[in-house]
Amino acid sequence: MKYSEFIDTYARHPVYRAPTGSRLHAKSWQTEAPLRMLLNNLHAEVAEDPANLIVYGGTGQAARNPEAVKEIIRLLLEMDEHHSLLVQSGKPIGLIRSHPSAPRVLIANSNLVPAWANWTHFEELKARGLMMYGQMTAGSWIYIGSQGILQGTWETFVECGKKYFNGDLKHRLIVSGGLGGMGGAQPLAATMAGACFLGVDVDPERIQKRLQTKYIDRMTADYEEAKRWVLAACEKGETLSVGLVGDIGDVLERLLRDKLTPDILTDQTSAHDPVNGYVPNGLSLQEALALRRSDPEKYKERSLKSMARHVGFMLQLKERGSVTFDYGNNLRELARQGGEARAFDYNGFIPEFIRPLFCEGQGPFRWVALSGDPEDIYATDQALMELFRDNAHLLHWLTEARKKVAFQGLPSRICWLGMGDREKAGLLFNELVKSGRVKAPIVIGRDHLDCGSVASPNRETEA
């Protein structure tokens, strides 16, 4: 297939999709695989905003601009095994001589020297087309939709249940804000862990997307209706997830007023980005978008004050008995900047729930069927269940995931495996490809939520 024909078929901006099947378009699977993964990241089922190349997390992009996407595609189609492609913040900057065992693509995203590592300098560079925010798995082309964070969220909720509720989340209510690319995994993770869930997002389209992918059960813009639904389900010991259109601060204020204390309280709004992510209290979504464009400084000021208010309500609910934890979006730090002096009076999820798993060598292992055939993922599920037949926790996850997780883009799976087990799984996948039990190669990836992978003082390396 010629380059122009490939672009017209798979990458006519903003409509992107990955090729499927066993036919190569590039010169080898080593370049076909990153090509398909890049396009999969930008598929409308996977990406939050393909028109702006945003995959998840409010601003996390797969590439810097549409021209960069086209150039990356051209190079991946033409490259041989004696070259490696260098990508800097979503733009191809070099094709270097290497060797068959070298990485075919080397990517570095959003790297700034510490003295200039601030949002002001970053935004200046971005405005000049010199930088992009790659998040964790957007700019590395290994995002797999909401399932990618789903399993880690499920692990977190399960560990929370073990630590505080004798391992049983039946009759328990989890409340959280944010139902975007990361937070959108929370409702399904909660119900898979046995709890009820109330999630709040100001953007109805985000909740609608979770409905379509079966990550959430119901949606409403009526607080009283949402409250009635989740309380009835909790009373019966049923699992139910509800997406409520609204401002999370306002909803927490009403819960306090109604003397309704969630069993578990957290947050996954895009608080890491006070200008392009978080929506300030008192603004409709349309008003917020207009203010972002007209006065970003004023927008940021309003965001920080709203985050301080938001966290203030979380602290009040914590004092009333909610198990409250930060979920890695830097909400506490920005709330502190907004005026909430006690913002760090609750812990992050890593020291609370995940670090004990890190100490066992547990961590995320994700894989994608390049064939595009869901049966290939089901074959890997079955093979892993046979390989790790004594791991009841893993067997439960794989069984539930097969029943409840809708694939987005290329079929994929994630699970947490212990030290040494990821190597065993990789060798098993090699056999599945070699024997023809799966129809095309499998991409294996990891993410940031892994012991030793990220130094982030308010997340992985907290405390």
N, C-alpha and C positions, 0 to 999 in steps of 0.2 A: 504494500500500500504506500503510495506517495505521501510525502509530508503534508501537502495541502489537502489531500483527501482525508488523511488521518485527522487533521484539525477540524475539517468540516463534519466529520463523523463523530468525534469524541470530545472536541474542545472548542466549539464555537461559543465564545464568551456571551452570556454567563452560564450556558448549558454545558456541563461537563459530565462525563461518565467514563468509567473504566472499561476497556475491552475485556471480554471474558473468553472462556474456552482455552484450548491448548495450542492455538496458532500463535506464533511469534510475530510481532510487528517490529521489534528491535532485533539486534543481532544475537542476543543471548537472554536467558532468564534473569541474569544479573542486572541487566538494564531494563528489561520488560517489567520486572517486579517493582522497582521504584516508580516507573512510568505509570503503571496501573494504580499504585498506592497514592501518588499525587492526584491523579484524576478522581480516585475514589474519595479522597478528602474533600474535593470540591463538588461532589455529587449532591444534588438538592436534597436527597434523603439524609445525607450525612452532615453537610455544612449548614451553619446558621444563616449565612448570607453570601451565596456564591457570587453575586454581582460585585461584591467588594472583596472577594476571595477570603472572607472570614469563615473560619471553620467552627470555632467555639470560643467561649469565654469572653464574649463581647467584642474583642479586637484581635483575637489570635488568627493570623493569616497563614495560608499554605505557601503563598508566593507574594512578591512585592507589588506586582501589577500584571495586567493581562499580557503585556509584551514579554515580561519575564517568564510567564507560564509557557508561552509559545516557544521561546528560545530554549528553555529547559527541555521541552518535548523534542525539539529538533535535535538537540545534542544527544539525548538518551536514545533516540531512534538511530543515530549514526555512529555512536561510540562502539569501540571494540574492547576486548579484554586487556589491552595494553595501555588503557587510559583511565583516568579518574576525573570526575566532574567536581569542581568546587563551587558551592553555593553559599553566598553570604547574605543573610537576612532576606531570603527569598529571591535572590537574583544570581544567575550564573556568572561567575567572575573569572573562571579559568578552567581549561581542560589540560591536565598535566599528564606526562608520561608516567605510567606505573607498571604494574605486572598483574597476571591473572589472579593472584591471591590477595591483591589489595582491595580495599573498599572501592566500589564503582562510583559512589557518591559520598562526598564529605560535606556536611552542613554545619554552619555556625550561625546562630540567630541572636540578635539583640545584644551583642556584646559591646559594653561600654567600659572605658577605663574608669575606676572608682570615682575620681574627682568630678567626672561628668555623668556619672550614673544616676541621673535623676529624670523625672518625667518631663520637666521643662526642656532639657537638652534633647531628650529622646523625641519629643513632639516636634522640635525644630528640625531635626534630621529627617523625621518621617515626612514632614511637610515639603521638604526638598527632594523627596524620593530616594533617600539614602539609607533608610532603615525600615524595618517592620517588626511587629511584636509576634513572635512565633509560638507563644504559649509553650506547652510541653510537647504535645503530639500533633499540633497543627503544622508547624513549620518543619517537623521531621517526618511528615507524611505517614504517620502510623496511627492516626485517629481512626476509631472504628465506630463512631456514633456513641450514643449514650451508654451502650453496653460496656465501653471501656472504663468508665468510672463506676458503673453499676456494681461490679463485683467487689471493688474496694469499699464502696459504700455499704454493701450488704455485709462485708466482713466487719466494718466498723459498727454497724447496728447490732450485729450478732454479739460482738465483743462487749458492747455496752450492756446488752441483755445479760450476758454472763456476769459482768462486774457488779451490776446494780439491781438486777431483777431475777436472780436465781436461774438465769438462762432461759427465761420465758417472757416473751413480749406480748403474749395474748392479753387482751383488754388494755393495752398500753397505747397512748397517743403520742406521736412524734409531730412536732410543728417546726417548719422551716420556711425561709424565704428564698426565692430564686429557683426557677424551673427552666433555665436555659440549657446550653450544651453540657454543662457539668451538673448543675442542680437538678436537671430533668431526670436524672437517674434515681433520685431519692425516693419518689413514691413507690416505684416497683421494688427497690431494695428494701423499703420498709415493710411492704406486704409480704415479700418473700421471707423476711425475717420474722413474720407473724404479728406485726403491729398494724395499727391504723395510722394514717398520715394525712395531715393538712398542710398543703404547700401554697404559698402566696407568691404571685408574680403580677406586676403592673401591666405586663404585655400579654394580652389574651392569645396572640398567635403562638407564643411559646407553649402555653398550656394546651392549645389546640393540637400542636405538633406531638405532644406527649400522649394525647388521646389517640391520635392516628396510629402511633407506633405501639399502643397498648402499654405504655409505661404508667399511665394514670387511669383511674376508673371513671371519675366523674369531674365535671367542670361547672362552676357557677360564679356569678358576680355578686351573689347575695350572701353576706356574712352569716346571717341567721340560718339560711338553708344549709350552708357548709357545716356550721356548728351542729345543727340537728343531725345531719347525715353521719358525721364522724362519732358523735356521742352515742348514737343508736348502735352503730357497728361495734364500738368499744364495749358497750353494755352487753351485747350478745356474744362477744368474743370472736367476732368476725374480722377479717382483714378488709380494709377499704382505703383507697387513696382518693383524695379530693383536691382539685386545683381551684383555688379561689383567686379571682381577678381583683387585685387591690394593692395597697401599699402595706408592706410588711410591718412597718412601725405602727400604722393605724390599727392593724389587726391585733398586734401584741397589746396595744393600749386597751382595746376592747376586751381582750381575754382577761386582762388585769381587772377591768371594771366589772366583768361578769364573774370574777373570782373562779375562773377556769384555768387551772394550772396544768400545762402539758407534762407528761411524764418525762419526755426528752425534748430538748430545744436546741436547735443549731441554726446555721444560715449558710446559703450558697449563692447569695446575690453576687453580681460582678463588682464587689467592693474593692477589688485590687486596682480598679481603674475608676477614680472618682469623676472623671469627665465623660468618658465614652462607655462606661459600664453601668454604674449605679444611677438610679433615678431618684432625685431628691423628693422629699415629702412635700406635698402641697402643689405639685405640678402634674398635669396629665402627661401621658406619654408624648403627645404631639407638642405640648408646651415645652417639655424637656428637650426634645429634638431641636426645636427652634432656638432655645437658649444656648444649647451646645454650640450651635453655629454662630450666634450673635455675640455671646459673651462667655467664653469658656472659663475665665477666671471667676466670674460671679457664679457660674454653674458649679465649679469645684467647691467654692465656699459654702454653697447651699448643700452640696453632697456631704461634706464633712460634718456640718451641723446636724443633718438628718441621720448620719451614721451614729453620732454621739447620742441622739435621741433613741434610735433603734437599739443600741447596746444598753442604754439606760433601762429600757423596758426588759431586755433580756436579763439584766442583773436583778431587777425586781422579781422576775419569775423564778430565777435561781434561788433567791432568798425564800420564796414560797415553796420550794421543793423540786423544781424542774432540774433534771440532770442536764446541765448546759455546757456546751463545748463549741469552740471555734472550729470551722471546717476548712481552714487553710486559705481563705480569700483575703486575708489581711484586714478584715473588718475592725478588729480591736485596735490596731495601730492607727488607722485612719479616724476611728472614733475618738481615740486619745487626742489626735491632732484637732479634732472638732470640738474638744472641750470636756469629754468624759474621762475624768482623772482615774476612775476605777476600771477602765476598759479591760485591763489584763487580770481582773479578779476571777476569770474563769479560764480553764486550760484549753489548749488546742487538742485536736483529735489524735495527733501522733503520740505524745506522751501518755494520753489517757487510755488509748485503745490499741494503737498499731505498733508501738515500739516493742512490746512483748513478742509480737509476731516477727518483727525484724530480728530480734535476738535469737529466734529459732531458724533464721535464714529464710523465712517465708517472704514471698514477694510476687509481684504480678508477672504473668506470662501470657502474652496474647498472640493470636495467630489468625491469618486471613487466607481463605481459599481463592487463589487467583483464577480458578476455573469459573467462578461465579455460581457454582452449583451448591445449594445448601446441603445436598447429600454428602459432599466432601467433608463438611464440618461435622455432620452426624457420624461419619466414619471415624473422624478423629475423636469425637466424644466417646464412642464405643471403645476405641482402642485404648484411650486413657483410662477408662473405667476398668478395663481388664488389667492394664499395667499397674494401676494403683488401687486394686480391689479392696485393700484393707483401710483405705482412707475414707471413712464414712462422711466426713465434712465435705470433701471434694466430690464424692459421689452424689451427695444431696444437691450441691450447687449445680453440677452438670445435668442432673435429672430435671431440676426446676428450670434451669436456663433453657433447656430444649423445649419445655412446655410453654414458657412465658416470655421469652425474649424474641422480639421481632427483629430480623436482620435489617440493617440500613446499608444500602450500597452492597459492596462485596460481602458475602457471608463471612462471619468472623466469630471468634470465641475468645474469652479470657478466663483465666482462673489463677489462683495463687498456689504456687508450688514451693516446696521446701528446698533446702540446700542440697544440690546434687540431682534433684528431681527434674529440673528444667533441662539439664543435659540428657537425662533419660528420655524425656518427652521429645526433644529435638531429634535424637537418634531414631526414635520410633517413627516420627514424621518422615524422616529420610526413607525408611523402609516402606511406608505407605505410598510414597511417590514412586519409588523404584519398582515396587510390585504392581503398580497400576490401580491400587485400591482407591486412590484419589486421582482425579483426571488431569491435574496440572500441579505445579509446585505450590508450596505453602510458604507464606511470609511469616516469619516469627519476629515479634517485637516485644519491647518492654515499655514501661512508662516511668514517670518521675517518682511514683510512690514506691520506692524501693530503697532498701537499706544501703546507705553509702552513695546514693546517686546524686543528691542535691544538698547544697548547703543553704538553708533558708531558715533564718533564726526564728521566724514566726510560723514555721511549718515543720519540715522534716527534722531539722536540728534543734527544735525548741527544747529548752531546759537541758 
